[in-house]
Amino acid sequence: MPTSTLNCDKKSLYPCYIIFSIALAILIGCSKSQQIDFEEGRLEEVFRKAKSQNKKVFILVTDSKCGNCTSFEEHINSSKETVRILKSDYICYKADFRTASGHEMVEILKCPSYPFPYFFQNTGKLISFGFPNDPTFEISNLNKIYVSERSFAEVFRLPISTMQYKSLISLVVQSRLMIEEKQEMSTSLLLQSLKIAPYPYTIKLLQDLHEKGYKNLSKILSTINYAPSYLDNYIYGDLLSYTKVKNLSAKEQGRLNYIFLENSKNLGNLKKGKGYSFSFKIKNISAHPIQIDEVRHPCDCIKLKWSRKMVKCNDVTLVEGIFTPYEEGEFVKEIFVHSNSSVRPGIFRISGVVY
């Protein structure tokens, strides 16, 4: 083919390149417009923006290195109706565990499980949190988004109900939003929250206010009793350094009506894919018979069996399990025991190394 013809073809194709580029830009723009726009930055700015636009606040607790978090975000972006509602009615905020502002939100919510969606009024009142009953994450009815009381007790490790948790978080978020401008009101809300349940973030805020010389909070701080869990170390780090209060574990919250004759068991070196049996005993230490309603672990790698007969005072009942490891490396697995009369679940741990 002659050179002149080639040049002519290139020139004639040039307008096509322009049209293609414009079409591609429009396509990319449309794709982005159909996705949730997450805000970044300080919590106050997010709620201030929501108030100015008369919108609610959607907070997605997430971890940028978590595959499930990425999948969940892709899942909700795939629902046109969900995206429409969130873009229309909410200011959306991504509380990434690995950023400073996002991590503070994780501390406020005391949420160790990611991803986890929260819905707030722009005043700071928590409306709903958790996952829907159906896989579509249809949010036109927030009553469908909740956490069962047992799952809440296992994940959040607070001796309160989900309704009390909503009240607790509402008070703390409202306090946090006004702490720089209205310290007296902020402190009052924090003290109200203590009546529901203390936890590391509120203790830290009160300690900070005390060190700034605002009121005499030393007596209140000295009477706070909070029993930390190992998940608290994951969220807050070293609790003594975080709160600067030394008597956090003075009393056990939400006493159990039973005890484990041993709290944990090391299964040693295990082969991947092979099932291993274990058991543990529970003794009734209450003044009345109890029933073990449920013994469970969140994944299917552990199968559990227990008696549903009433356990008399001072009697012992046995829980049996089979653990089939699917991944190599060290592990610690928690097994939750719920009875008909315990305030919180008992936790038995198995550990070992999978090769």
C-alpha positions in Angstrom: 0.0 0.0 0.0 1.4 3.5 -0.9 2.6 5.8 1.8 0.2 8.5 0.8 -2.7 6.2 1.4 -1.4 5.3 4.9 -1.2 9.0 5.9 -4.6 9.6 4.6 -6.0 6.7 6.7 -4.4 8.1 9.8 -5.8 11.5 9.2 -9.3 10.1 8.6 -9.1 8.1 11.8 -8.0 11.1 14.0 -11.6 12.3 14.6 -12.5 8.7 15.6 -9.8 8.7 18.3 -11.3 11.9 19.7 -14.9 10.5 19.7 -13.6 7.3 21.3 -11.8 9.2 24.0 -14.9 11.3 24.8 -17.1 8.2 24.9 -14.6 6.5 27.2 -14.5 9.5 29.5 -18.3 9.6 29.6 -18.4 5.9 30.4 -15.9 6.2 33.2 -17.8 9.3 34.5 -21.1 7.4 34.5 -19.4 4.4 36.2 -18.0 6.7 39.0 -21.4 8.4 39.4 -23.0 5.1 40.1 -20.6 4.4 43.0 -20.7 5.7 46.6 -18.6 8.8 47.3 -16.9 8.3 50.6 -15.8 11.3 52.6 -12.4 11.5 54.3 -11.1 13.6 57.2 -12.3 14.6 60.6 -15.6 13.3 62.1 -16.8 16.8 62.9 -16.6 17.8 59.2 -18.6 14.8 58.1 -21.5 15.5 60.5 -21.3 19.3 59.8 -21.6 18.6 56.1 -24.6 16.2 56.7 -26.3 18.9 58.7 -25.8 21.6 56.1 -27.3 19.3 53.4 -30.0 17.9 55.7 -28.7 14.4 55.3 -28.0 11.4 57.5 -24.5 9.8 57.9 -23.5 6.4 56.7 -20.3 5.1 58.2 -18.6 2.0 56.9 -16.0 0.6 59.3 -13.4 -1.1 57.2 -9.8 -2.1 56.8 -7.9 -1.2 53.6 -6.0 -4.5 53.8 -9.1 -6.6 54.3 -10.3 -8.6 51.3 -13.9 -9.0 52.8 -14.1 -5.2 53.2 -13.2 -4.7 49.5 -15.7 -7.3 48.5 -18.5 -5.8 50.6 -17.9 -2.3 49.2 -18.0 -3.7 45.7 -21.2 -5.6 46.6 -23.1 -2.5 47.8 -21.8 -0.5 44.8 -23.3 -3.1 42.6 -26.8 -2.3 43.9 -28.2 0.7 42.0 -31.0 1.2 44.6 -28.5 1.1 47.5 -26.2 3.6 45.8 -29.1 5.8 44.9 -30.3 6.0 48.6 -26.9 6.5 50.0 -26.1 9.3 47.5 -29.4 10.9 47.9 -30.0 10.7 51.7 -26.6 10.2 53.3 -23.1 11.6 53.6 -20.9 8.5 53.5 -17.8 8.1 55.5 -15.3 5.3 55.4 -13.7 4.6 58.8 -10.5 2.9 57.7 -8.9 1.1 60.7 -5.5 2.1 59.2 -6.0 5.9 59.0 -5.9 8.3 62.0 -9.4 9.7 61.6 -10.9 6.3 60.6 -9.2 4.6 63.6 -10.7 7.1 66.0 -14.1 6.2 64.7 -13.3 2.5 65.3 -12.3 3.4 68.9 -15.5 5.3 69.4 -17.7 2.4 68.1 -15.5 -0.2 69.9 -15.9 -2.3 66.7 -13.4 -5.0 66.1 -15.2 -6.6 63.2 -14.7 -5.3 59.6 -16.6 -4.5 57.4 -19.4 -3.1 59.6 -22.0 -0.5 58.5 -23.5 2.2 60.7 -26.3 4.6 60.1 -26.6 7.9 62.1 -28.8 11.0 62.2 -26.7 14.1 61.6 -27.1 14.9 65.3 -24.9 12.0 66.1 -27.8 9.6 67.1 -27.1 6.0 66.1 -30.1 4.7 64.1 -29.0 1.3 63.1 -25.9 -0.9 62.7 -25.1 -4.4 61.5 -26.1 -6.5 58.5 -29.4 -7.1 56.7 -31.3 -10.3 56.6 -31.0 -10.5 52.9 -27.9 -10.5 50.7 -28.9 -7.4 48.7 -28.2 -4.9 51.6 -31.4 -3.2 50.8 -31.4 -0.1 53.1 -34.8 1.5 52.5 -35.9 -0.3 55.7 -33.2 0.1 58.4 -35.1 -2.3 60.6 -33.7 -5.1 58.4 -30.2 -4.1 59.5 -29.3 -5.3 63.0 -27.1 -7.6 65.0 -28.5 -10.5 67.1 -28.0 -10.1 70.8 -25.7 -13.1 71.0 -23.5 -12.0 68.1 -23.3 -8.5 69.6 -22.2 -10.0 73.0 -19.5 -12.1 71.2 -18.1 -9.3 69.0 -18.4 -6.1 71.1 -17.7 -7.6 74.6 -20.0 -5.2 76.5 -22.5 -6.3 79.1 -25.4 -4.4 77.5 -28.0 -5.0 74.9 -28.0 -3.6 71.3 -30.5 -1.0 72.3 -28.3 0.2 75.1 -25.3 0.2 72.8 -27.2 2.5 70.4 -27.9 4.9 73.3 -24.3 4.6 74.5 -22.7 5.4 71.1 -25.2 8.2 70.4 -24.1 9.9 73.7 -20.4 9.4 72.9 -20.6 10.6 69.3 -22.6 13.7 70.4 -20.1 14.4 73.1 -17.2 14.0 70.7 -18.8 16.4 68.2 -19.1 19.2 70.7 -16.0 18.6 72.9 -14.0 21.5 71.5 -16.7 24.1 71.7 -19.0 23.0 74.5 -16.9 21.1 77.1 -19.5 21.3 79.9 -22.2 19.8 77.8 -19.7 17.3 76.3 -18.7 16.2 79.8 -22.3 15.8 80.9 -23.0 13.5 77.9 -19.9 11.4 78.7 -21.0 11.0 82.4 -24.5 9.9 81.1 -22.8 7.3 79.0 -20.9 5.9 82.0 -24.3 4.9 83.5 -24.9 2.6 80.5 -21.3 1.2 80.4 -17.8 2.5 80.6 -15.3 1.5 77.8 -11.8 2.7 76.8 -12.7 5.6 74.6 -15.0 7.4 77.0 -12.5 6.8 79.8 -9.8 8.3 77.7 -11.9 11.4 76.9 -12.7 11.9 80.6 -9.0 11.5 81.5 -8.1 14.1 78.8 -10.6 16.5 80.3 -9.4 15.9 83.8 -5.8 16.6 82.7 -6.8 19.8 81.1 -8.2 20.9 84.5 -11.9 20.8 83.5 -13.8 20.0 86.7 -12.8 17.4 89.3 -13.1 14.1 87.5 -10.5 12.2 89.5 -13.1 10.7 91.9 -15.2 9.5 89.0 -12.2 8.1 87.2 -11.1 6.2 90.3 -14.4 4.4 90.6 -14.6 3.2 87.0 -14.6 -0.5 86.7 -14.0 -2.0 83.2 -12.9 -5.6 82.4 -10.8 -5.4 79.2 -10.9 -8.2 76.6 -8.0 -9.1 74.4 -9.9 -7.5 71.5 -9.5 -4.2 73.3 -5.7 -4.5 72.8 -6.3 -4.8 69.1 -8.5 -1.7 68.9 -6.9 0.5 71.6 -3.3 -0.8 72.1 -2.0 -0.8 75.6 -5.0 0.2 77.7 -3.0 1.7 80.6 -1.2 4.0 78.2 -4.4 4.7 76.3 -6.6 5.6 79.2 -4.0 6.5 81.9 -6.3 4.9 84.4 -4.9 2.0 86.4 -8.0 0.3 87.9 -9.7 -0.8 84.7 -10.1 -4.4 85.7 -11.1 -3.8 89.4 -14.3 -5.7 88.9 -15.6 -8.3 86.5 -18.6 -7.1 84.5 -21.6 -9.3 83.7 -20.7 -12.2 85.9 -21.3 -15.7 84.6 -23.3 -18.4 86.4 -20.7 -21.0 85.4 -17.0 -21.5 85.2 -14.7 -23.5 82.9 -12.7 -26.0 84.7 -9.9 -24.9 82.3 -10.1 -21.7 80.2 -8.1 -22.8 77.2 -6.5 -25.8 75.6 -3.4 -26.0 73.3 -3.9 -28.7 70.7 -0.3 -28.7 69.7 0.9 -29.3 66.1 -1.9 -30.1 63.7 -2.0 -31.1 60.1 -4.0 -29.0 57.7 -7.3 -30.5 56.6 -7.4 -33.2 59.3 -10.0 -33.2 62.1 -9.0 -33.0 65.7 -11.2 -33.7 68.7 -11.2 -31.7 71.9 -13.5 -31.1 74.9 -13.9 -28.9 77.9 -16.0 -29.0 81.1 -18.4 -26.4 82.5 -19.4 -26.2 86.1 -22.5 -24.6 87.4 -21.5 -22.2 90.3 -24.9 -20.5 90.7 -27.5 -21.1 93.3 -30.0 -22.5 90.7 -30.0 -24.9 87.8 -28.9 -23.5 84.4 -29.1 -24.7 80.8 -26.4 -24.3 78.2 -28.5 -22.8 75.4 -25.8 -22.6 72.7 -22.1 -23.2 72.2 -20.8 -21.8 68.9 -17.8 -20.6 66.9 -18.3 -18.1 63.9 -16.8 -20.3 61.2 -17.5 -23.9 60.1 -14.0 -25.1 61.0 -15.3 -26.1 64.4 -18.2 -28.5 65.0 -19.6 -28.5 68.6 -21.8 -30.8 70.6 -23.2 -30.3 74.1 -26.1 -31.4 76.4 -29.2 -29.2 76.6 -30.2 -30.8 79.9 -30.4 -28.6 83.0 -27.1 -28.5 84.9 -27.7 -28.7 88.7 -25.9 -26.6 91.2 -22.2 -27.6 91.4 -22.7 -30.2 88.6 -20.4 -30.4 85.5 -21.4 -30.7 81.9 -19.2 -31.6 78.9 -18.8 -29.8 75.6 -17.2 -31.7 72.7 -15.7 -30.3 69.5 -13.9 -31.2 66.3 -11.6 -28.6 64.8 -10.5 -29.0 61.1 -7.8 -26.4 60.3 -7.9 -24.9 56.8 -5.0 -22.6 57.0 -1.3 -23.1 58.0 0.3 -21.2 60.9 -0.4 -20.4 64.5 -4.1 -20.0 65.6 -6.3 -19.0 68.5 -10.0 -19.8 68.2 -12.7 -18.6 70.5 -15.7 -20.7 71.4 -18.7 -18.9 72.9 -20.9 -20.4 75.6 -24.4 -19.0 76.1 -26.6 -20.1 79.0 -30.2 -19.2 79.9 -29.0 -17.0 82.8 -25.6 -15.6 82.0 -25.3 -11.9 81.3 -22.5 -12.4 78.8 -21.1 -15.4 76.9 -18.3 -17.4 78.4 -15.2 -17.8 76.2 -13.1 -21.0 75.8 -10.0 -20.8 73.6 -8.2 -23.5 71.6 -4.8 -22.8 70.1 -1.9 -24.5 68.3 0.1 -24.5 65.1 -1.1 -25.9 61.7 1.5 -27.3 59.3 
